[in-house]
Amino acid sequence: MNTAKEVSEALVAVDSRYIEKTGSAPNYGAHIRIASGDEHWECEIWIKSCTLPNYSISATGKTPESAIEALCDVIDNLPSEEERNLREFQADLGRLIDKGRSFGINVDYVNPLAETAKRLAENALTYQSGVRA
């Protein structure tokens, strides 16, 4: 990767890889930079608005190519849509359980939710994506 055009094409490929993995476009496409005094390149993609927490993912490397490759590895290791949905559901369920307890909701309502959350957490701990028996 020696020209700006080659770097630009590689960054477009990073965006495409992110879209394939997540099913959504990044908020701001992949870009690469080196700051004064840094000994590495950083490749970053904004996955949501920069006004939100954890708005980007990034990776570094000693060359632009290695930084881009490292970001591709980060993207490849993002959770699948199914895993993200499960995590979001678990978080929502946990908040609902806590809210019920804080409101003094009868334990008969809260206990089945707590048991469901426990089973989901145990299932998530034993799930190994990509592992074949």
Backbone torsions as a table, in degrees:
resi	resn	phi	psi	omega
1	MET	NA	99.5	-174.3
2	ASN	-115.8	-17.2	-175.9
3	THR	-115.8	161.4	177.0
4	ALA	-61.0	-36.0	179.7
5	LYS	-63.1	-42.2	179.6
6	GLU	-65.6	-41.3	177.5
7	VAL	-64.3	-43.6	179.1
8	SER	-59.7	-44.6	178.8
9	GLU	-63.5	-38.4	178.6
10	ALA	-65.6	-37.2	179.0
11	LEU	-69.1	-37.4	175.1
12	VAL	-63.0	-38.2	177.7
13	ALA	-64.9	-34.4	176.4
14	VAL	-63.1	-45.4	177.6
15	ASP	-57.7	-45.3	-179.7
16	SER	-62.7	-40.4	179.4
17	ARG	-63.0	-41.9	178.4
18	TYR	-62.7	-44.4	180.0
19	ILE	-62.5	-43.1	178.0
20	GLU	-60.2	-43.2	-176.2
21	LYS	-71.2	-40.8	-171.4
22	THR	-104.8	-19.4	-177.1
23	GLY	80.0	7.9	178.2
24	SER	-138.5	152.4	-179.9
25	ALA	-79.7	147.8	175.5
26	PRO	-68.2	156.4	178.0
27	ASN	-69.3	-34.3	178.2
28	TYR	-146.1	125.9	-172.3
29	GLY	-60.7	168.0	-178.8
30	ALA	-59.6	141.0	177.2
31	HIS	-145.8	161.1	-177.0
32	ILE	-131.1	146.8	-178.6
33	ARG	-154.3	160.7	169.9
34	ILE	-136.5	130.9	-177.8
35	ALA	-98.5	154.0	178.3
36	SER	-55.7	128.5	179.1
37	GLY	90.2	-15.6	178.2
38	ASP	-76.7	149.6	176.9
39	GLU	-107.0	16.6	-179.5
40	HIS	-146.6	161.1	174.2
41	TRP	-95.2	148.5	175.7
42	GLU	-123.2	129.4	174.9
43	CYS	-110.2	130.3	-173.1
44	GLU	-138.0	149.6	173.8
45	ILE	-136.0	132.1	178.5
46	TRP	-88.0	116.4	-176.5
47	ILE	-88.7	-15.8	174.8
48	LYS	-154.0	179.9	-177.4
49	SER	-56.4	139.9	-179.1
50	CYS	-68.5	-5.7	176.2
51	THR	-84.3	-7.0	-179.3
52	LEU	-102.0	153.6	177.3
53	PRO	-64.9	152.4	177.5
54	ASN	50.8	49.2	-173.1
55	TYR	-79.3	-12.4	-176.5
56	SER	-139.2	163.4	169.1
57	ILE	-124.6	148.0	-177.5
58	SER	-152.2	168.4	176.8
59	ALA	-153.3	158.8	-178.1
60	THR	-123.1	162.5	176.5
61	GLY	-163.1	165.9	-179.1
62	LYS	-76.4	-17.5	178.1
63	THR	-131.0	161.4	175.6
64	PRO	-57.3	-41.7	-179.1
65	GLU	-61.7	-44.3	-179.0
66	SER	-68.8	-33.0	176.7
67	ALA	-67.1	-41.3	178.2
68	ILE	-64.9	-44.2	177.8
69	GLU	-61.6	-40.0	179.4
70	ALA	-64.8	-39.1	177.4
71	LEU	-66.6	-36.9	176.1
72	CYS	-60.8	-38.5	176.5
73	ASP	-63.5	-40.6	177.7
74	VAL	-61.4	-45.5	179.7
75	ILE	-62.1	-44.0	-180.0
76	ASP	-61.2	-26.9	-178.0
77	ASN	-95.5	4.5	174.6
78	LEU	-65.3	149.9	178.2
79	PRO	-66.0	150.1	178.0
80	SER	-68.4	168.3	178.1
81	GLU	-59.0	-41.1	179.2
82	GLU	-60.9	-43.7	178.9
83	GLU	-66.0	-41.6	178.7
84	ARG	-62.6	-42.5	178.9
85	ASN	-62.8	-41.9	179.1
86	LEU	-63.1	-44.6	179.5
87	ARG	-62.6	-41.7	178.8
88	GLU	-63.9	-42.7	178.9
89	PHE	-62.9	-43.6	179.4
90	GLN	-61.3	-42.1	179.3
91	ALA	-64.2	-44.3	178.1
92	ASP	-61.9	-42.6	-179.8
93	LEU	-63.6	-42.5	177.8
94	GLY	-60.3	-43.1	177.9
95	ARG	-64.2	-38.1	179.9
96	LEU	-65.7	-41.3	177.7
97	ILE	-62.1	-47.7	179.8
98	ASP	-62.3	-40.0	179.3
99	LYS	-63.9	-43.6	178.5
100	GLY	-60.3	-43.4	178.8
101	ARG	-63.9	-42.2	-178.2
102	SER	-66.9	-28.5	177.8
103	PHE	-84.5	-4.0	-179.0
104	GLY	73.2	27.0	178.7
105	ILE	-62.8	140.8	-178.8
106	ASN	-49.1	134.5	-178.1
107	VAL	-57.4	-25.5	178.8
108	ASP	-63.1	-26.7	177.4
109	TYR	-85.3	-38.7	-174.2
110	VAL	-76.7	-38.6	-175.7
111	ASN	-59.2	-43.6	177.7
112	PRO	-62.7	-35.4	176.9
113	LEU	-66.0	-42.7	179.9
114	ALA	-63.8	-39.7	178.7
115	GLU	-65.9	-40.5	177.4
116	THR	-62.8	-44.4	179.2
117	ALA	-61.0	-40.6	179.5
118	LYS	-63.4	-45.4	179.7
119	ARG	-63.8	-40.8	178.3
120	LEU	-63.0	-42.1	179.9
121	ALA	-65.2	-41.5	178.4
122	GLU	-64.4	-39.7	178.2
123	ASN	-64.3	-41.3	-179.6
124	ALA	-65.7	-34.8	179.6
125	LEU	-69.7	-32.1	-178.2
126	THR	-90.5	-14.4	-179.1
127	TYR	-71.7	129.0	178.3
128	GLN	-127.5	100.4	-178.5
129	SER	-64.2	134.5	175.2
130	GLY	79.4	-1.9	179.1
131	VAL	-92.3	127.6	179.0
132	ARG	-108.1	140.4	-179.6
133	ALA	-77.7	NA	NA
